[in-house]
Amino acid sequence: MRTPSRTATRFGALLAVLGPGLLAGLSDDDPAGITTYSVLGADHGYQLLWVLLLSTVALIVFHSLAARMGVVTGQGLIGLVRQRYGVRVGGGVLAALVVANVGTTCAEFAGIAAGFEVFGISRYVSVPVAAVAVSLLVLRGSFHRVEHLLLLLSTVFLAYIASGFLAKPDWGAALHGTFVPTMPMTGSAIAIVTATLGTTLAPWGLAFMQSYAVDKKLRTDDLPLERVDVITGAVLTGVIGFFVVVACAATLHRNGRSITDAADAAIALQPLAGNAAATLFGVGLIGAAFLAASILPLSTAYSVCEYAGVEAAMDDSYRDARTFYLTYGIVTVIGAGIVLVPNAPLVAILVGTQVLNAVLLVPLMVAMIGLGRDRNIMGRFVIGRTALIGYVVTTAVVVLCVLALGITTALS
């Protein structure tokens, strides 16, 4: 019998751990993220592409920490916050996270509605069908089957890469905007930079990353390969965002067209870049919304169960994990239901939850650094002094962006 080569063995080991980093990263390219990238490209062209590079680095840094904490401790983020900082602090963080997650789930179903409306399908058909589909996918399947289907669904992001090429961008200007930072000192520019950082490094993504690593039952021996998974997911997230920006910069910005959301971008692309680019952009929006609509309630269910100290695993039966299943169902129903309410203020909900996400992100990053530096929790995997500099600098950049946004908002 032929013995597998060392390369084949290592590749098989990588496939075994693959999932948390890819899904946590790619799900950040949700409708809110795609909308942010679309507006960034339409309003500022290629100039602010460097922000995507910055946010990709931040994603690698903190998703790696979340994965390591989950694998080492066997606990999710909210559970560790409760253990380390107390019941009140943990409860406060959980409450803010749940509110923000429910609002962001609304945004995901709004993205599904907008994406299908591009193709003439009413939200009163697409949203209920999508809510049932994601619930059956996550709640009725085994862990590995769900993971494989979600990873398969994530391939729809290739549509954005194709759309970017079809838009025929100025690649020289795109590379210059990526690696040569320039910043117009206006309120709108500061807002879009902050939104880009916030939508990429989302609090719910950090919580999901850690909980999912626990649910996948990864071991400390898997950490080097899991880091490859995290880096791959973060880089793909940045690449997809890059092509969304260049598609809108090459068409909408060049022609002076403004948009308010990703569905506007898909429609506006049609006369500028052709039917194929517009269709691919719309398909990407629907796929992104489906992926995030599956994961947002999952992140919330994990967090609620961690705080309550009860079972939280997709392989558990309803009888053994009732809180987990009920939380997932409730968040999905509320998110889909609000989108179906006539004249619901979806834009206000989206903006409000993104602001809450930005506010919550800072203390959550500080808490993660504190947890990662606690030797009683992390043992030999504690954050070292050199690595600590990277975490502190990343957090400081996010803090500065949030403060700048607050100041410009107050002065406007």
C-alpha positions as CSV (number, residue, x, y, z in Angstrom):
1,M,0.0,0.0,0.0
2,R,1.4,3.4,-1.0
3,T,2.2,5.7,1.9
4,P,0.9,9.3,1.5
5,S,3.6,11.9,0.8
6,R,4.5,14.4,3.5
7,T,3.0,17.2,1.4
8,A,-0.3,15.3,0.9
9,T,-0.4,14.6,4.7
10,R,0.1,18.3,5.5
11,F,-2.5,19.3,3.0
12,G,-5.0,16.9,4.5
13,A,-4.3,18.3,7.9
14,L,-4.9,21.8,6.6
15,L,-8.2,20.8,5.1
16,A,-9.2,19.3,8.4
17,V,-8.8,22.6,10.3
18,L,-10.0,24.8,7.4
19,G,-13.3,26.7,8.1
20,P,-13.3,29.1,11.1
21,G,-10.9,31.6,9.5
22,L,-12.4,31.4,6.0
23,L,-16.0,31.7,7.2
24,A,-15.4,34.4,9.8
25,G,-13.4,36.4,7.3
26,L,-15.7,36.1,4.3
27,S,-18.9,36.6,6.3
28,D,-17.5,40.1,7.0
29,D,-18.1,40.8,3.3
30,D,-21.8,41.0,4.1
31,P,-24.3,43.5,2.5
32,A,-23.2,46.2,5.0
33,G,-19.6,45.6,4.0
34,I,-20.3,45.4,0.3
35,T,-22.3,48.6,0.6
36,T,-19.4,50.3,2.4
37,Y,-16.9,49.2,-0.2
38,S,-19.3,50.3,-3.0
39,V,-19.7,53.8,-1.6
40,L,-16.0,54.0,-0.9
41,G,-15.3,53.3,-4.6
42,A,-18.1,55.4,-6.0
43,D,-17.3,58.5,-3.8
44,H,-13.5,58.4,-3.6
45,G,-12.4,56.3,-6.5
46,Y,-9.1,54.4,-5.9
47,Q,-7.8,56.9,-3.3
48,L,-8.8,55.0,-0.1
49,L,-8.0,51.4,-1.2
50,W,-5.1,51.5,1.4
51,V,-7.8,51.3,4.1
52,L,-8.6,47.7,2.9
53,L,-5.0,46.7,3.3
54,L,-5.0,48.2,6.8
55,S,-8.3,46.4,7.7
56,T,-7.0,43.1,6.3
57,V,-4.0,43.3,8.6
58,A,-6.2,44.1,11.6
59,L,-8.5,41.1,10.7
60,I,-5.5,38.8,10.6
61,V,-4.2,40.1,14.0
62,F,-7.5,39.8,16.0
63,H,-9.0,36.7,14.3
64,S,-5.7,34.9,15.0
65,L,-6.0,35.9,18.7
66,A,-9.7,34.8,18.8
67,A,-8.9,31.4,17.3
68,R,-6.0,30.9,19.7
69,M,-8.1,31.8,22.7
70,G,-10.9,29.5,21.6
71,V,-8.5,26.6,21.0
72,V,-6.5,27.0,24.2
73,T,-9.4,27.6,26.6
74,G,-12.2,25.7,25.0
75,Q,-14.5,28.7,25.6
76,G,-16.1,31.4,23.5
77,L,-15.3,35.1,23.8
78,I,-18.4,36.1,25.9
79,G,-17.8,33.2,28.3
80,L,-14.2,34.3,28.8
81,V,-15.2,38.0,29.3
82,R,-17.8,36.8,31.9
83,Q,-15.1,34.7,33.7
84,R,-12.4,37.3,33.6
85,Y,-14.3,40.6,34.1
86,G,-17.4,39.5,35.9
87,V,-21.1,38.9,35.4
88,R,-22.1,42.6,35.0
89,V,-19.4,43.4,32.4
90,G,-20.1,40.1,30.5
91,G,-23.9,40.8,30.6
92,G,-23.4,44.4,29.3
93,V,-21.2,43.2,26.4
94,L,-23.6,40.4,25.6
95,A,-26.6,42.8,25.6
96,A,-24.8,45.2,23.2
97,L,-23.7,42.4,21.0
98,V,-27.2,40.9,20.8
99,V,-28.8,44.2,19.9
100,A,-26.1,44.9,17.2
101,N,-26.4,41.4,15.9
102,V,-30.1,41.5,15.5
103,G,-29.8,44.9,13.7
104,T,-27.1,43.5,11.4
105,T,-29.2,40.4,10.8
106,C,-31.9,42.8,9.5
107,A,-29.2,44.2,7.2
108,E,-28.4,40.7,5.8
109,F,-32.1,40.0,5.0
110,A,-32.4,43.5,3.6
111,G,-29.4,42.6,1.3
112,I,-31.2,39.4,0.2
113,A,-34.3,41.5,-0.5
114,A,-32.4,44.1,-2.5
115,G,-30.4,41.5,-4.4
116,F,-33.4,39.6,-5.5
117,E,-35.3,42.9,-6.3
118,V,-32.6,43.6,-8.8
119,F,-33.8,40.6,-10.7
120,G,-37.5,41.5,-10.2
121,I,-38.3,39.1,-7.3
122,S,-40.3,40.6,-4.4
123,R,-38.9,40.7,-0.9
124,Y,-42.1,39.1,0.3
125,V,-41.1,36.0,-1.5
126,S,-37.3,36.1,-1.2
127,V,-36.9,37.0,2.5
128,P,-39.3,34.3,4.0
129,V,-37.8,31.6,1.7
130,A,-34.2,32.7,2.7
131,A,-35.1,32.7,6.4
132,V,-36.4,29.1,6.1
133,A,-33.4,28.0,4.0
134,V,-30.8,29.3,6.4
135,S,-32.6,27.9,9.4
136,L,-32.9,24.4,7.9
137,L,-29.3,24.6,6.7
138,V,-27.9,25.4,10.2
139,L,-30.3,23.8,12.5
140,R,-31.0,20.5,10.8
141,G,-27.5,19.6,9.6
142,S,-24.5,18.2,11.2
143,F,-21.5,20.5,12.0
144,H,-19.4,19.3,9.1
145,R,-22.3,19.3,6.6
146,V,-23.2,22.9,7.5
147,E,-19.5,23.9,7.3
148,H,-19.1,22.4,3.9
149,L,-22.2,24.0,2.5
150,L,-21.3,27.4,3.9
151,L,-17.8,27.1,2.4
152,L,-19.4,26.2,-0.9
153,L,-21.7,29.2,-0.7
154,S,-18.7,31.5,-0.1
155,T,-17.5,30.7,-3.6
156,V,-20.1,33.1,-4.9
157,F,-17.7,35.9,-4.0
158,L,-15.8,35.1,-7.2
159,A,-18.6,37.1,-8.9
160,Y,-17.2,40.3,-7.5
161,I,-13.7,39.5,-8.8
162,A,-15.2,38.9,-12.3
163,S,-17.3,42.1,-12.0
164,G,-14.1,44.0,-11.1
165,F,-12.3,42.8,-14.2
166,L,-15.3,43.5,-16.5
167,A,-15.4,47.1,-15.3
168,K,-11.9,47.6,-16.9
169,P,-10.3,49.6,-14.0
170,D,-7.1,51.6,-14.1
171,W,-4.8,49.1,-12.4
172,G,-2.0,51.6,-12.0
173,A,-4.2,53.9,-10.0
174,A,-5.6,51.0,-8.0
175,L,-2.1,49.9,-7.0
176,H,-1.2,53.4,-6.1
177,G,-4.3,53.8,-4.0
178,T,-3.5,50.5,-2.2
179,F,0.1,51.2,-1.2
180,V,0.3,55.0,-1.1
181,P,-2.0,56.3,1.7
182,T,-3.7,59.7,1.1
183,M,-6.6,61.0,3.1
184,P,-9.0,63.8,2.3
185,M,-9.7,65.5,5.6
186,T,-13.5,65.6,5.2
187,G,-16.3,64.2,7.4
188,S,-17.5,61.8,4.7
189,A,-14.0,60.4,4.1
190,I,-13.4,59.9,7.8
191,A,-16.8,58.2,8.1
192,I,-16.2,55.8,5.2
193,V,-12.7,54.9,6.6
194,T,-14.2,54.2,10.0
195,A,-17.0,52.2,8.5
196,T,-14.6,50.2,6.4
197,L,-12.5,49.2,9.5
198,G,-15.7,48.6,11.5
199,T,-17.5,46.5,8.9
200,T,-14.4,44.4,8.3
201,L,-13.3,43.8,11.9
202,A,-16.9,43.3,13.2
203,P,-17.5,42.4,16.9
204,W,-19.8,39.5,15.9
205,G,-17.1,38.2,13.6
206,L,-14.6,38.0,16.5
207,A,-17.2,36.2,18.7
208,F,-18.1,33.8,15.9
209,M,-14.4,33.1,15.1
210,Q,-13.7,32.0,18.7
211,S,-16.9,30.0,19.3
212,Y,-16.6,28.3,16.0
213,A,-13.0,27.2,16.7
214,V,-14.3,25.7,19.9
215,D,-17.3,24.0,18.2
216,K,-14.9,22.5,15.6
217,K,-12.9,21.0,18.5
218,L,-9.5,22.2,17.3
219,R,-6.5,21.4,19.4
220,T,-3.4,23.4,20.2
221,D,-1.4,21.3,17.7
222,D,-3.7,22.7,15.0
223,L,-2.9,26.3,15.8
224,P,-0.1,26.7,13.1
225,L,-2.5,25.4,10.4
226,E,-5.4,27.4,11.8
227,R,-3.3,30.5,11.4
228,V,-3.1,29.7,7.7
229,D,-6.9,29.4,7.6
230,V,-7.2,32.8,9.3
231,I,-4.7,34.5,7.0
232,T,-6.4,32.9,3.9
233,G,-9.9,34.1,5.0
234,A,-8.6,37.6,5.8
235,V,-6.7,38.0,2.5
236,L,-9.7,36.7,0.5
237,T,-11.9,39.2,2.4
238,G,-9.6,42.0,1.4
239,V,-9.3,40.9,-2.2
240,I,-13.0,40.8,-2.6
241,G,-13.4,44.2,-1.1
242,F,-10.6,45.4,-3.4
243,F,-12.5,44.3,-6.5
244,V,-15.8,45.8,-5.3
245,V,-14.1,49.1,-4.8
246,V,-12.3,49.1,-8.2
247,A,-15.5,48.0,-10.0
248,C,-17.3,51.1,-8.6
249,A,-14.3,53.4,-9.0
250,A,-13.9,52.5,-12.6
251,T,-17.5,53.1,-13.4
252,L,-19.6,55.0,-10.9
253,H,-16.8,57.4,-9.7
254,R,-15.5,58.0,-13.2
255,N,-19.0,59.0,-14.3
256,G,-19.9,61.0,-11.2
257,R,-22.6,58.6,-10.1
258,S,-23.5,58.4,-6.3
259,I,-25.1,55.5,-4.6
260,T,-26.6,54.7,-1.2
261,D,-26.3,50.9,-1.2
262,A,-24.9,47.8,-3.0
263,A,-28.2,47.2,-4.9
264,D,-27.9,50.7,-6.4
265,A,-24.4,49.8,-7.5
266,A,-25.6,46.7,-9.2
267,I,-28.2,48.6,-11.1
268,A,-25.9,51.6,-11.9
269,L,-23.2,49.2,-13.3
270,Q,-25.5,47.9,-16.1
271,P,-25.2,50.9,-18.5
272,L,-21.6,51.6,-17.5
273,A,-20.0,48.1,-17.5
274,G,-22.6,45.9,-19.2
275,N,-25.2,43.4,-18.2
276,A,-22.7,40.7,-17.1
277,A,-20.9,43.0,-14.6
278,A,-24.3,44.2,-13.2
279,T,-25.6,40.6,-12.9
280,L,-22.5,39.3,-11.2
281,F,-22.6,42.2,-8.7
282,G,-26.2,41.3,-7.9
283,V,-25.4,37.6,-7.5
284,G,-22.5,38.4,-5.3
285,L,-24.8,40.6,-3.1
286,I,-27.3,37.7,-2.7
287,G,-24.6,35.2,-1.9
288,A,-23.0,37.5,0.6
289,A,-26.3,38.1,2.3
290,F,-27.1,34.4,2.5
291,L,-23.8,33.5,4.1
292,A,-24.0,36.3,6.7
293,A,-27.6,35.6,7.4
294,S,-26.6,32.1,8.3
295,I,-23.7,33.1,10.5
296,L,-25.1,36.2,12.4
297,P,-27.7,34.2,14.3
298,L,-25.1,31.5,14.8
299,S,-22.7,34.0,16.4
300,T,-25.5,35.3,18.6
301,A,-26.6,31.8,19.7
302,Y,-23.1,30.9,20.7
303,S,-22.6,34.1,22.7
304,V,-25.9,33.7,24.6
305,C,-25.2,30.1,25.5
306,E,-21.6,30.9,26.6
307,Y,-22.9,33.6,29.0
308,A,-25.6,31.3,30.3
309,G,-23.2,28.4,30.7
310,V,-25.2,26.0,28.7
311,E,-24.5,23.6,25.7
312,A,-23.9,25.3,22.4
313,A,-23.0,23.0,19.5
314,M,-24.5,22.3,16.1
315,D,-24.2,18.6,16.6
316,D,-26.3,18.6,19.8
317,S,-30.0,17.8,19.6
318,Y,-32.7,20.3,20.4
319,R,-33.3,18.7,23.7
320,D,-29.6,19.1,24.7
321,A,-29.1,22.6,23.3
322,R,-32.6,24.2,23.5
323,T,-31.2,27.7,24.3
324,F,-28.9,27.5,21.3
325,Y,-31.6,26.5,18.8
326,L,-34.2,29.0,20.2
327,T,-31.8,31.9,20.1
328,Y,-30.9,31.1,16.5
329,G,-34.6,30.9,15.5
330,I,-35.6,34.0,17.4
331,V,-32.8,36.2,15.9
332,T,-33.6,34.9,12.3
333,V,-37.4,35.5,12.7
334,I,-36.8,39.1,14.1
335,G,-34.3,39.9,11.4
336,A,-36.4,38.7,8.5
337,G,-39.7,40.0,10.1
338,I,-38.5,43.6,10.4
339,V,-37.4,43.7,6.7
340,L,-41.0,42.7,5.7
341,V,-42.6,45.5,7.7
342,P,-43.8,48.1,5.2
343,N,-41.8,51.4,5.4
344,A,-39.4,49.9,8.0
345,P,-36.5,52.3,8.5
346,L,-33.9,49.8,7.2
347,V,-31.2,52.5,6.5
348,A,-31.6,53.9,10.0
349,I,-31.3,50.4,11.5
350,L,-28.3,49.6,9.4
351,V,-26.5,52.9,10.3
352,G,-27.5,52.6,14.0
353,T,-26.2,49.0,14.3
354,Q,-22.9,49.8,12.5
355,V,-22.4,52.7,14.9
356,L,-23.0,50.3,17.8
357,N,-20.6,47.8,16.3
358,A,-17.9,50.5,16.1
359,V,-18.5,51.5,19.7
360,L,-18.5,47.9,20.9
361,L,-15.5,47.0,18.9
362,V,-13.0,49.1,21.0
363,P,-13.8,47.7,24.5
364,L,-14.0,44.2,23.0
365,M,-10.5,44.5,21.4
366,V,-9.2,45.8,24.8
367,A,-10.8,42.9,26.6
368,M,-9.3,40.4,24.1
369,I,-5.8,41.9,24.7
370,G,-6.3,41.6,28.5
371,L,-7.5,38.0,28.1
372,G,-4.6,37.1,25.8
373,R,-2.1,38.6,28.3
374,D,-3.6,36.6,31.2
375,R,-1.2,33.6,31.9
376,N,-3.8,31.9,34.1
377,I,-6.1,31.7,31.1
378,M,-3.7,31.3,28.2
379,G,-0.7,29.5,29.8
380,R,2.2,29.2,27.4
381,F,0.1,30.7,24.6
382,V,0.0,34.1,26.3
383,I,0.6,37.2,24.1
384,G,4.3,38.1,24.1
385,R,5.7,41.6,24.5
386,T,6.5,41.9,20.8
387,A,3.1,40.7,19.6
388,L,1.5,43.0,22.2
389,I,2.8,46.0,20.2
390,G,0.9,44.9,17.1
391,Y,-2.4,44.5,19.1
392,V,-2.0,47.8,20.8
393,V,-1.2,49.7,17.5
394,T,-4.2,48.1,15.7
395,T,-6.5,49.0,18.6
396,A,-5.2,52.6,18.7
397,V,-5.9,53.0,15.0
398,V,-9.5,51.9,15.4
399,V,-9.9,54.2,18.5
400,L,-8.6,57.2,16.5
401,C,-11.0,56.5,13.7
402,V,-14.0,56.2,16.0
403,L,-13.0,59.3,17.9
404,A,-12.5,61.2,14.6
405,L,-15.9,60.1,13.4
406,G,-17.5,61.2,16.7
407,I,-15.8,64.6,16.5
408,T,-16.8,65.3,12.9
409,T,-20.3,64.1,13.6
410,A,-20.6,66.4,16.6
411,L,-19.3,69.4,14.6
412,S,-21.5,68.8,11.5
